[in-house]
Amino acid sequence: MPRLSPPSAELPEGHALPATRVAMPVRKRSLLLSIWPFVALAIVQTVLAISSLHILGAMRAFSSGESQWSKGQKDATYALARYAVSGDPAAYEQFHQGLHIPMSDMQARLMLEDQGYAARAQASLLLLQGHNEPEEINALIWLTVYFRHTESIGELLGRWRDADEPLHELQTLGGDIYACLQLAPPTSEQKQSWLAQINSLQIQLSEAERAFNKALGDTSRAMNKWLWSINIGIALAMLSLLMGHTWRLQRKTARAEDALDLVSERASTTLAAIGEAVITTDAAGHVVYMNRAAEELLGLSLEQLVTGKLVQHIHAPPAFAGGDLGSAPPLVQTAISEALEGREHPRDTIFRLYDAQQQVREVKLAFTAISDDNGTTEAVFVLHDVSQEQSYIRELAWQATHDQLTGLVNRYEFERLLGVFLAQTKQSPTPSAGHAIMYLDLDQFKVINDTAGHIAGDAMLRAMSAMLQRCLRAGDTLARVGGDEFAILLTQCSFDEAKRIAEQIRDAAQNVRIQWGERSLSAGISIGLVKLAAPLASVEEVLRVADMASYGAKQRGRNNVYAYDPGVDQEIARYVGEMEWVERIKAALEGGHFCLYAQNIVALSTAADHIAGGGLHIEVQIRMHLPDGNIISPVLFIPAAERYGLMPMVDRWVVKQTLKTLVHLQKTGQTPAITCCAINLSGTSLGDERLLDFLQEQIALHGVDPRTLCFEVTETAAITHLPNAIRLVNALKALGCRFSMDDFGAGVSSFGSLKNLPVDFLKIDGAIVADMLNEPAHRAMVEAINHLGHALGMKTIAEFASSPEIVETLRGMGIDYAQGYAVGRPQPFSDALTVTR
């Protein structure tokens, strides 16, 4: 029956169970710690057994030696008795041979008792002469040397020692008998005496022999009993140790089994609780385990799937089961089969498969092999469901590249696509039919937002985007690149065809209507069409020129198409020049490349001089100085600043620097003092509702006397922003500031609006003044404006007074002040104080 418990396998990332790594040296040390008592007892048992055998062998050697010793002394006594009776020399020789055996053993024992193991070599020779077995000599020496002080061996050696004196006496008696026999034949009485002595010595030696044998037997029995006791004790100790160790092993095994059960239970709980599908197969791919998530994914229980082939129960969607193998993702079945064969796919590969509800799921597949010495036995597959994650990624990718309101490509993605297209076009060797780009700006869209609200504006944008999509060809790219701006990339499209499409879009835009309550809202569209040709090569340059073309369409009256061919049209070059000035203006503001000039305004009568305060009356003008030292007139860069919304920043810079310079000049006490300083404010600044707060803050910050300040606004700006202009004039005049209306006479509504603006000075437009000596009509206009100003209580200033004749004519007309090269050229602000009045 297959195993249904969770395998010991790698878990998915984030759900890994704690793992214990045991190195091989630790395992060996643990094994030695477990068996060392047994090893020690085995060594002791082995040593004891060897020692026992050695002791028993030594005892046998004593027994064998006693036999040789006893036989030798008996042979010696018998031979000496025959020699005493017969005088046979052969008998005497036998006596010496027999006596030599016990005497050699005795000498060997005496040497060992006296010198110990140091006399081993000589003792060995003597014991060999005593007819002892050569293999037993070492045992005799070992037992004599190391155990002579023990009770048993000491008693045995003592009994051996009892035979020493009889042997010496027997040796002496043999020498005496030999000496007597050499002198004269012995008498009967002598023979009887010799035999009696020999017999007595024989009896002593026999008694010593019996005592030695008894001691040897007692020692052998005691030694056997002692060895048996030790062996039994060690056996009992080993048995006790084995029982104790077995008990400890049983407890340890029980604890290990409990721990394994706990780990297995935790693993089962963890695998059941995690969201990843975990499936274990054998080496052939048959399922042996899977957790609850896997059962839910496949729609089959473990009991239904067990022993079945995993790949037979996982199915890929049809769209991914075939087709272009180079672009389609790999099949999960193939990945599982290849993993079992040892070939894995990268772990970040996304696979698609059907779940139990036949819904497409996106998963990542992790694989871990479980191996032994014979190779892979099992494999663990973890299927991590990343469907929601991938859905979020696709949604975020779509949001990053598309406009939420219209669903069109956004500016970022359009610029990327345009960049890729330009790069491909540059590298393509084959000529194309042509390409173009449109930049579309809705007309009067702000009016819809302001009058009907932003929701209505959003509805109009959606309606326009739907119309644009209907007008385009397959393969064209439409994007929303701004609030009310769209861009279209037309590929493989001639310029004439692009013009036709642009006109079609313009016509269709006029028919776009949305019903908003009781109102029908519509908006026109201004289209800038640009041919993608040299020198347009970068995304930034193409979009800048397209934006300028759209601006050109608005300049032509809105609801127009402005088609720009870089090889023919030169009008856009002017806009390009303005854009270059925009960059210079920004750089000048950031890098401090602006400076202030001042031009005198001279009173043409004593009364006018008194009204101006009796001091200097100047107009502050801005200049740009280049790194090469050249000074740039505002005529060159102010139009670009006004067109592209930079004038508020320029005006604020002029105000700050003018007030700072005035404070510095007042502190130094230079004369003549400036009693009226005119500062120009642009129409854009005049429309800024925050301008008043800014001016009041700067006047208070620098501590300048407001009565010395005069702010100039043009009649066109004042009329365009009349409510703001009236509020600004009234508030600053309440502080003591004065106002001047600049370029009066250039507009078409000037006379009717003068009464609404309580200005102090009326500046006659310089274009009228400059040629009034040659144009009677202009002279009449100057006189009329002068009379009108005086009638309204205003002082008049004539600009462009470039010659003394003009100055005298102006004086004769009753003009109050003149400004122009005839009365003073513009100079750096601080140098204006040196101008003579």
Secondary structure, 3 states (H helix, E strand, C coil): CCCCCCCCCCCCCCCCCCCCCCCHHHHHHHHHHHHHHHHHHHHHHHHHHHHHHHHHHHHHHHHHHHHHHHHHHHHHHHHHHHHHHHCCHHHHHHHHHHHHHHHHHHHHHHHHHHHHHHHHHHHHHHHHHCCCCHHHHHHHHHHHHHHCCCHHHHHHHHHHHCCHHHHHHHHHHHHHHHHHHHHCCCCHHHHHHHHHHHHHHHHHHHHHHHHHHHHHHHHHHHHHHHHHHHHHHHHHHHHHHHHHHHHHHHHHHHHHHHHHHHHHHHHHHHHHHCCCEEEEEECCCEEEEECHHHHHHHCCCHHHHCCCEHHHHCCCCHHHCCCCCCCCCCCHHHHHHHHHCCCCCCCCCEEEEECCCCCEEEEEEEEEEEEECCEEEEEEEEEEECHHHHHHHHHHHHHHHECCCCCCEEHHHHHHHHHHHHHHHHHCCCCCCCCEEEEEEECCHHHHHHHHCHHHHHHHHHHHHHHHHHHCCCCCEEEECCCCEEEEEECCCCHHHHHHHHHHHHHHHHCCCEEECCEEECCCEEEEEEECCCCCCCHHHHHHHHHHHHHHHHHCCCCCEEEECCCCCCHHHHHHHHHHHHHHHHHHHHHCCEEEEEEECEECCHHHHHHCCCCEEEEEEEEEECCCCCEECHHHHHHHHHHCCCHHHHHHHHHHHHHHHHHHHHHHCCCCCEEEEEEECCHHHHCCCCHHHHHHHHHHHHCCCHHHEEEEEEHHHHHHCHHHHHHHHHHHHHHCCEEEEEEECCCCCHHHHHHHCCCCEEEECHHHHHCCCCCHHHHHHHHHHHHHHHHCCCEEEECCCCCHHHHHHHHHHCCCEECCCCCCCCEEHHHHHHCCC
